[in-house]
Amino acid sequence: MSIRKHRTASPPLEPVAGNGLLDRRALLRGGAMVAGAMTTGAALTGAAAEPLQNDPWSLEMGAVVPAYQVPSRFEKDVVRTRSNPNNEIRTSHARTPHQLLQGTVTPNGLFFSICHSGLPDIDPAQHKLVIHGLVKQPLVYTVESLSRYPMVTRMHFLECSGNSAPMFSSAPLQVTAQALHGLVSNAEWTGVLLSTLLEETGIDPKATWLLAEGADSPALHRSVPIKKALDDAMIALYQNGERIQPGNGYPMRLLLPGYQGNMNVKYVRRIKLLDQPAMSFFESKTYSQILPNGKMWLFHFTQEVKSFITHPSFGHAMKGPGFYEISGVAYSGNGRISRVMVSADGGKSWAQAALAEPVLPKAFTRFRMPWRWEGQPVILQSRAWDEAGNAQPTRAEFIAARGQTDKPVATPLAFPNQHYNSITSWGIDSKGEIKHVYA
Amino acid sequence: MSTRKLFLALGLACGLGGGTAVAETPGLGQPIAEGDIAAWNIDVLPDGTGLPSGSGTVKQGAAIYAQKCALCHGENGVNPAPGFLPLVGPSKFDRIDTMKTVPYYKYATTLFDVIRRAMPYPMPKTLTNEELYALSAYILSLNKIIGENEVMDAKSLPQVKMPNRDNFVIWDPDKIGYDPLHMQGPAMR
């Protein structure tokens, strides 16, 4: 067995961009290089650890193992924030706590949810999906019958197009990544491709759209181009390996990878092929955006490229100068993320972040950037590009095209407009306090 | 698009149906007649397709509204209960966050459709066709989109010209594969 040369002799890392951003390859080569750098960079805490003792849990048998496990009681604050906890007769939003999560998979219990009329209590043995309209043969499917079809498993983000809408405010709201960006989550979906079912019903050549409608009490419906239905649309039955959560469409939902969340109709029970868009309530009103030039957009389906830093972010406390890893998520409805750049000086200089593999199309990609903070004021930003060549816009670029409110928005629960995707900036002062800023 | 999917799309577009260039599928869908879908087949399209028989007046609608709608949406469609939407609002959309109410819709059929499927919120799908036409007439009248003496039915409702109708543009036709020749319905042309 040969003895390999230890790497602690590496020279200290020089920053690759302003305010202490380090080379992303420091992460890829393993921790030794960073550790080596830190001994000559900002000081480690230095104080010796206390002598180790056995804690009570090391000296007694633990609790009963539950049939369905939930996180430790010490994780009780890692929960969704809800807009309607008393189930008043209106829409309920539950937002994902991105600043408390890592990796790319959103746990099912923390997956964002918007329900327009509470959670329907659907018996999967009674649920039916009918496909009709401009087809050769209308057909009815059940959960049981669909379970015998060839399935696909794909990782995809799902984002409400109202996600990040508080950033239309003329002044930055002092709220967490959860409040700003909590209406996007990412899961592994398993189900039957819609094209497989449409092959069975046949498609009348006149069909150019379909409407998808839910079994919930408002019978929410949206129009979808047939082209998308034949591309990658799925009738999803499973979310992260288990049946879809009630708040996410149990027992089945339409999944349209990369398209705005509302179109991914939950509890889907009817698909009707049409020769025109249905102009449903949601596509006519909520998801049609007013532009600064007085025009309104119809059919803004794609969730454009976006990224935001989750660590560190508003609500976190910096523990003094030293090494930190900046990380966050990036995604695009156009395909894979090709690059994420990070800045610690408000966009004056940028360094390329490491992307955690695998980088999948229309899915969260976790980016990471080693950072040595000397305690000076900084502004952290991330900016993503996708494989189609789209760049996440700066806030200045974005509001020049899309506008902002005349007066600051009072609550992060408001939706002044839709499809906001510009850069998020976290300002950190010399005391380590983190604020949401516009830069 | 993969070659296989292209074949599938072409095969379907040419009306050849399944089985041309793709693998066998399980075929577990149960055939159903269009008539047997009627209870679910409630959508109304911009050109009026799907509108039922019946009719309603503004005056009839006012009485139904007072009884079944005003509690949440407010008397005369303004000053709704907290958390609920007004039904009367601006018809000029000159700020990006202008409140969007009924005058925002491109087509009057959207109003009929959403009442039919989703209202009253706690007991949806309970209104009769006459009530739906009457409520549509009343709410359009509250917004001064139609006169107080007009009658709404399957013929008149799709012909209502909404004030914001001509202000919409398709977001990014190339990106969503929007084909105006084939994807616009009769009412949008």
Interface residues (C-beta under 8 A of the other chain):
Chain A: E88 I89 R90 S117 V130 I131 H132 K136 Q137 P138 L139 V140 Y141 S145 L146 R148 Y149 P150 F168 S195 T196 L197 L198 E199 E200 T201 G202 I203 D204 P205 T208 W209 L211 E213 S217 P218 A219 L220 H221 P225 K227 K228 L230 D231 R269 R270 K272 L274 D275 Q276 P277 A278 M279 S280 F281 S284 K285 T286 S288 Q289 I290 L291 P292 G294 K295 M296 W297 L298 F299 H300 F301 T302 R402 G403 Q404 T405 D406 P416 N417
Chain B: M1 K5 L8 A9 L12 A13 C14 G15 G17 G18 G19 V22 A23 T25 P26 G27 L28 G29 Q30 P31 I32 A33 E34 I37 W40 N41 I42 D43 L45 P46 D47 C72 G83 F84 F93 D94 R95 I96 D97 T98 K100 Y104 Y105 K106 Y107 T109 T110 D113 V114 R117 A118 Y121 P122 P124 K125 N164 N167 F168 V169 I170 W171 D172 K175 I176 G177 Y178 D179 H182 M183 Q184 G185 P186 A187 M188
